[in-house]
Structures are given as structure tokens and as C-alpha cells.
């Protein structure tokens, strides 16, 4: 941290704060990544600081990492303050001023980081509250998705944000990009001469980004009725991961060059046509409270995306995500083009188990797998599918892995926009999505526990979905692999 920080958590008693933000801040403090700091919680709850400290402790005990250390908690808890929203902007400003006075020293500014863990419809109210409280200068804000629901709403939102905050102060968070595996894509691509030369349409047949979820929408149906799977997941998470996968080499790993290359990917995308999209709704969704009997909201979406540039022209990108599916996973799977196989004799198994794949698992403990054909030991030419695999948890430095929210909060404190989305990038994605938003294909019912509507197989043909895997990830150095 270049300067001391006051971290203001809006929605400090909410679910995200309890599960991720408060335990994440404790871990960052324990790792020495935030030291000169105070944390001011604020929400609609009419409680005092002592009660907030108890709430924060319970959250860190339940959702934190490793053994709960009493002595460390006692020191960390002295950093916590609480102000109820009912007290108004003046009370929040006074609490922040007091924290700044505690941290201030000659020649050092005290910066603010405002985390808006609030419903989307409340975000602008919080922004104007910060303006009224005089808490804009020397500040940054972290905003949660969604960033609009279409091009017009995204433009309105950005315009109103820019009335108060400069774009350089705004950090639109996407926790997928904070995962170790997402950043490993950049290292894997650009640091290895083995892979960068073949990372193009001449060698790659197609790409899949697959994020199925087993959970339903308990407690979130009202929110989902205004968004759906496409707005909630595709324009935010999946497209951002696609940009890391498809971008050109940046001039450096600094924030601006990476943002520039991601934006070029979005600009090169062809408009998403309804014929290239499958929408689904799990059976029983309309039985939830707050859901209309004739609801057209999709809880599942699969689509084909095409990038019309020199590197990717003709290579389809298949994206899939949905609720109440058969498995929970987060993978990127890259299928390489197959070589001519006529030289191999009948019965050799050449080509029978699909193309070679490079697979990234975006789970918190990230994994990568490269599959290929090799000769089975013994007489004759009999091939079998083999793989090489890397897993973060098997390395000696696995203890240093930060969770996505921890990394992104730390980056925002340092002013690093590398893993955050920009106003122009978001607006470009909404623009490319306009055809399917204006004329969505019909919603098809699918059974909970399945992989979605049957139409997904026509969408991906003549290819096949990688999930479910034919072979499971190996769980130890001696077990088998995908």
C-alpha cells in the first residue's frame, strides 16, 4: 500500500460481506498486504460498532481460511468501525474523517476505497451519498455487476457515475478474473514459446467456456427475473474470460495495455444472433415466489460467439452456463485441429477419443490439463488418450494463493485496473448483444440435474461438449486424469 487506507464497506452486514469481504480483509491483513488501514462498515442495520465486530468475527470464524487465531483477531478488530445508513452522509463522513486522522502523518495522504456491496438499483444512491459526504477525492469505488441490462442502460449508468467519479477511480469487479487460473492463462500463453505460435485459427479448432452450476435460485428469483442467465453471467463473467483467452499480446502486463487488447477482442466480435443462442429454464422455476406463471426468464444459456480478426476468424467459441445443472464446474477447453490420421492402421484408436485438448479449470485451486494420443505399451500400434496435468495445490507456493475477492480488493487498493472491466468494454459487449436481447429465442424447459435443453447439441455440432468429462481429474500424483 502506497498510502494508508480507509476501506468503507457498503452492505457490510450482507451475505457477500460475511462470506467473502470481511474474511478476505482479515486474510489480507494477516498476509501483511493491508497494514495502515481502518474498515468502516455501513448498512441499513441500526447497530453499533461493538455489534458489528461480533458479526464480523462470526463471519471470519465461519468462512475464513485456516485456524482462527484469537490474538490476531483482537488486533484486527481494532480496525473496525460501524455507521448506520440511517445516520446519513454526515455521520459517515465524520467516521471516515476520524479514521483518516488516526492514520494520517505528515507527507502522506490517506486514501479511501468504497466497496459497494449493494443491490444494483441502490448503487447510484450510494455514489451520490459519497458525493454529498465529500468522500470522492482521494477515493476509489468497487462496483458489483450487473453494469446495466442493455446498451442504453449501461450508457446511462456510466454517464451518471462519471458525473461524480472519474473512470480511473471506478473498479467494476468480476471475481472470475481474480482467480489464479484466469491470470495463469496470460502466463501460459505469453511466457511459453511452445504455445503462443499455435494460439490461432491455424491450429485451434474451437474453444469452450463452460460454467454450469448445481445451485438453483433460492432467495434470488426477484433479482433473476430482471436479468436472466445471459445478463447475469455471459456479458460479465464469460466474455471477460473469453477476452483473456483471445486477446493479442499486450505491450506489457500493465493495466492500460491489457484493457486495450481486451477491448479489441470485444470490438472484433460479430453481433450475437438469436440463431446462435439456446435459452433454457429449469422445470419448477415458475413455482418460485416472485416468478410469473408465464415467465420467459432464462436460467440457462448456451451460445456461439465468433471473433472476426486475423487470429480467430472461423474459430467458434461456445459458451454455456446455467442453474440446477448436473455438475458445478468452471472450465476453458481448447480443442486443437487433428492431423491427417490415414497412416494409422484400422483399430489403432487414432482420433476415436476426440481431438487433443488444453483445459483450464478456473476453480480456486486451479488446474490445467493437456491431453494427447500416445502409444499403449505392448505389441502393435494401439493408441490411448494420455494427459499432462498441473495443479496449483501441488506446488510449494500454494499457500500464497489469494481468493478472487482478496486479490481484487488488493489490486483496487493499489489502483491496478488489470483485472477489472472498463466502461467502454462493457458498452461494446452490450452493443454486440443487442440482436439477441431484442429478439431472444424461445425458452426451452430442461430437467434439473441435466446439462440443459437438448438443442445445445445442435448448437455445438459437429463438435461435442467437453463436460461431462469422460475421465475425471486426478486427485493425487498417482491417480488418473481427464
N, C-alpha and C positions, 0 to 999 in steps of 0.2 A: 504494500500500500504506500503510494507516494505521500498521501495526506491522511490524517485521521478522518474517520467517517462516522456520521450518524445514519444508521440504517432504519428507515421508517417502514414498518410492515402494516399496510392497509389490509383488513381482513385477517388480523393477527390471531383470532380465535377460531378461524375456519378450518376446514378439512385439509386443504393444501398446506397451510401454515403448520398445522400439527404434524402432518405426515412427512413433509419434506423441508420446509423452510427453517423452522426452529431447530430440528435435529441437524440440518445442513450447516446452519450458522455455528452451532456448537462444535461440529467437526472441523470447520474451517478455523475456528479459534484454537482448538486443540492442536491443529497442524501448524499453527503459527502464521496462517495466511491472513487473518484479521486480528490485529492486536489493539491498536489505538482506536477503539470503536465504542459506540453506545447503540443500543437497539430499542427503538420506541415502537411499541405495539399500539395499534388503534383499530377499533371495530365498533359495531353497534352495541356490543355488550357493555352494560353500565357496571363495570367492575373497577377495582383499584389495582395498583402495581403488585401488591402482595398476592392477590388472587391470580393475576396474570402470570406471575412467577411460578405458582403452583401448576397452572395449566401447561406452561412451557416445560416444566420438569416432567410432568406426566407424559407429555408428547415425546420428549427426548428419551425417557426410560422405555417407552413402548416401541418407538420407531427408530431410535438411534443405532449407531454401529457399536458392536463390541460391548464390553463390560461397562456399566455405568459407574463412573468414578465420583464419589461423594465430594472429595476435596476440589476437584476440577469444577464440578457443578457449582459449588459455593462461590468460587471466583468468577465463573461465567455469569452467574445470576445477578451479580452486582452491576452488570452492564445493561440490565433490562429495565425499561420504564413502560408505563401504560397511560394512554389518554383515551377516554371515550369519545366517539364521534359526536355524541350529544353535547359535549362541551364546546364544540365549534372550532373554527380555524384559529382563533386567537389562542386557545388553550394548547393546541398542537404546536403553534409557533413558539409559545412560551417554553414548552417542554424541549423542543429542538434547540432553542437558544440556550437553555440551561445545559444541555449535553455538549453543545459547542463550546460553552465556557469551560466545562470540565476538561475538554480535550485540547483546547487552544493553547498555543505557545507562540512566542514571537517568531515571525517569519514563516509560519505555517498556516495555510488555510485549512478549515475543517469543511469537508465536502459532505453532501447528503446523497444517499441512494434511497429512492422511494420505490418499494415493491408493491404494485397494485394487484393484490390477490383478491379481486372483487369481481362480481358478475359483469359481463361486457357492458350492459346498459348503465352501470354505475361508474365506469372508468372516466368518462369526461367530467362527471361531477367531482371526482377526486382531483382531476387535473385543475379544475377551476378553484377547488378548495386550496390546493397548493399555491396557486397564484394569489388568492386572497390572503393567505398566511405569509406571503413573502418568502416562500421556500423554493423558488425556481432557480435563482442564481447559485452557482457552485453546486448544482444538483444534476442527478440523472434519474430517469424513471425506467422501471422494468414493467412491461405490459404483457398480460396473458392473451392468448388467442381467444376468440376469432378476431381478426383485424378486418372488420366489415363482413358483409354477406354477399356482396357483388361489387362490381367496379364502381358504381355510383356511391354506395355506402362507404367503401374504402377511401375514395377520394374525399368525401365529406369528413370522415374521421381524421384523416391525415391533415386536412386543411385546418380543422379545429385544434388538433394537437399542436400544429405549427404556429398557432396564434399565441401559444404560451411557451412551448419548448422548441428549441432548435432541433433539427434532425439528429445532430451529433449527440444530443442528450437523451435520445429515445432508444431503448433497447427492447425490441419485440422478441420475446423469448419463445424458443421452440426447443423443448427439452430433448427431442431426438438428436439434435446437433450437438448437445452437450455430452453425449455418450462417447466413451473411449473408442468404440468401434467405428463411429462415424468419422472421427478425426483420423483413425488408422487408415481409412480409405485414401486420404491425402498422402500419408506417409508411404503406403503400399504402392500407390500409383507413381508418385513423382520421385521417390528415392531409389527405385529399383529399375535398372536397365533391362531386366528380364520382361517386365510387364508394360511399361509405358509405350514401347514401339508397337505392341499388339492391341492397344486400347482404342480400337477404332472399328469402323464398319467392314474393313477387310478381313478381320479375324473374329469379331464378335457377332454372333447370330441374333441373339435377343437378350433382354435383361428383364428380370422380375424383381419387383419390390413388394413384399408380401407381409402385411401386418394384421393377421387375424387375431381376434380376442375372444376369450371364452365368456367374459362377463357380459351381462345384459345392461339395462339402463335404469336399474332401480334407483329412484331418487333424482334422476337426471332427465326424465321424459319431457318435462316442460321446456328445458333448455334445448333438448334434441329436436323438439317439434319446430323450432325456429331455425335449425341448422341442418341436421342430417349428416350422414357419413361423409359426403363429398365436401361440404363446407368445413366440417369439424376436423377431418383428417387429411384429405387429399391436398387442398390448397395450402395447408400449413405444413404438416409433417412430411408427407410422402414426396411432395415436389421439392422440398428443401434437400432431402436425402438424394433425390434424383440429380439435383444440381451438383452436389459433391461428386457424384459418380460420373457425370457427363462433362464437367467444366474443362476448359483448356488450362494448361499450366499457367498459374499466375506469375507475375514478375517476381513476387516474393510472397511469403506467408503472412504479410501484414494485412490488416482488415480491409483497406480500400481495394487492393488488387484482387483479393478473393471475392469481395462483393461485386466487383466489376465483372469477373468471369462468370459468377452465378447469374448475374443479370443477363449476360449474353446468351446463356442457355435458355432462360425464360423467353427472351425475345426470339429465339430460333425455333421455339415450339410452334407447331401448327395448331390452329384452333381445335379444341376438343369437340368433336362432332357427336351428336346423340347416338349414331350408329356404332360408335366405338366405346360405348358405355353400357354396363349392365348394373341395374339398380335392384336391390332386394330388400325385403322386410321380413324379419323372422315371425313365424306363426306365434300369435299371442301378444304381439306388440300393442295391438289396438285394444287389448284388455286392460292396459295400464291406466291409472288415473291421469288426467290431463291430456289424453290422446283421443282424438276424434274417431268415431266409428269408421269413417272413410278416409283416414289419414293416408297421405301419399308420401310421407317421410321415409327415406331410405335408411335402414340400419346396416346396409351392406352396399358396397360399390366396388366394381372392377372396371378398369378402363385401359385402353391402348393409347399411348402417347407417342408422338413422332417428333423428332428434332431434325429440322431441315437445315443442316450445316454440313461442312465438308467431312467432319469426323463421324457423324451419326446418321446421315441420310440413308433411309432404307432399313434401319435397325429399330424394331419395335420395342418400346418399354411398356411392360404390363404391370399395372398397379392393382393391388387388391387389399381391402380392409373391411372389417365388419364385426358386429356384435354376435355373441352366442354361437360362435363357430366351433369346429371340432377341437382345435388346439389354439394355444396362445403362442405367438412367435413374432419375431421381427427380423426378417432376413432380406438381403440383397443377393440375388443369384444371377451370375453372368454365364451365359451359355456360349461356348466357343464354336466356331464353324468346324464341321467334321472334314477330315481329309478324305481323298479317294480311298476306298477300302477293298477294291476289286482284287488286290494281291492276296488277301487273306482267304484261306480255304473255307468252304461251307462248314458250318458247325464250330467255327473258331470263336463265336460270340462277338466278333468285331462289330461295333455300332449297335448292338442289341440292347444296351443299357443306357442309351441316350448319349448326348454329347458330353465332352469334358465341361466341368463347371467350376467356377470360382465362387465360393459362397461366404458372405459376411453375415455373422449373427450379431445383431445390434443389441443383444441383451446386456445387462450391466456388466457381467463378466464376459467380455466379448470373445468371440471365436472366429476363426477363418478356416476354410477347408478348400483344398484344390484336388479335384477328382480327375482321374486319368485311367486309361487302359494299360494293363501290364500283363505279361505272360504268366500264366499259372505254372508253378514248378511241376516238372514231370515231362513225359514224352509228348510229342506233337505240339501244335501251335494252338493252345487253348487260352483265350484272354479272359481276364476278370477286371472289374472296376476296383481300383485302389484309390487311396487319398493320402495327402499330407495335411496335417492339421496343426494349428497354433491356437492355444487358449491362454488368455491373459492370466487366469488364476494359477497357471503352471509356472509362471515366471517369478523370479525372486523379488521383483518390484511390484507385485500385485497388490500389496498393502497400501501403495500410494495412489491407487485408483480413486478418483473422486466420482461421486454420483453426478448425474447430469445437472441437477439444480445447484449443487455445490460448485461445480466448475463454472456455470453460467453466472451465478452471483459474484464469484470471484473475478470473472472477466469484466463484468459490468462495473465493479468497484475500480478496476484498473483502466476502465474506458476502452476496452478491447471489443470492437464490434464484429470480430471474425465469425463468430458462431451465431450471430443474430441476423434477422431479416431486415430489409430496408423498405421504406415507403414505396419507392419505385418498383422494387421487386414484387411486392405484394400486389400492387396495382396491375402490373404486367400479367401476373398469374390470373387475376380476376378477369382481365380482358380476354385472355386465351380461353377461359372457362365460359364465356358469355353464351356460345351456342347451346351448350348442354344445360345451362341454367335457365335459358329462355324456353327451350323445348326439351325437357327431360324425358328420357324413355320411360315406359311404364314400369312400375314397381312389381317385382315378381316375389311371391312368397317362398320362403325356404324354411326347412325344419331346423329348430335349434339343435346344435351338435353336429350339423352338416358343414360342408365347405361353401355353402351359398347356392344360389339358383343354378340349375343345370346349364343355363345359357353361357356360363363362364367358359365352358369347354369349347363352344363355337368361337368365342371371342379370341381365345389363345391359339386355336388351331392354325397350322398343323403341329404346333408345339404342344407341350403339356405343362401343367402347373407343377412346380417343384415340391410344393407342400401338398399332401404329407410326404415326407422323405421316405424313400424305400428302406434306407438304413439309418439308424439313429446316430446322433453324435456320440462319440466315445466319451465316457465319463472318467477314464483314467488313462494313463500312458500305455496300459497293456490291453485296453478294450478296443472294440471295433469302432467304426466311424461312418459318416454319411458319404 
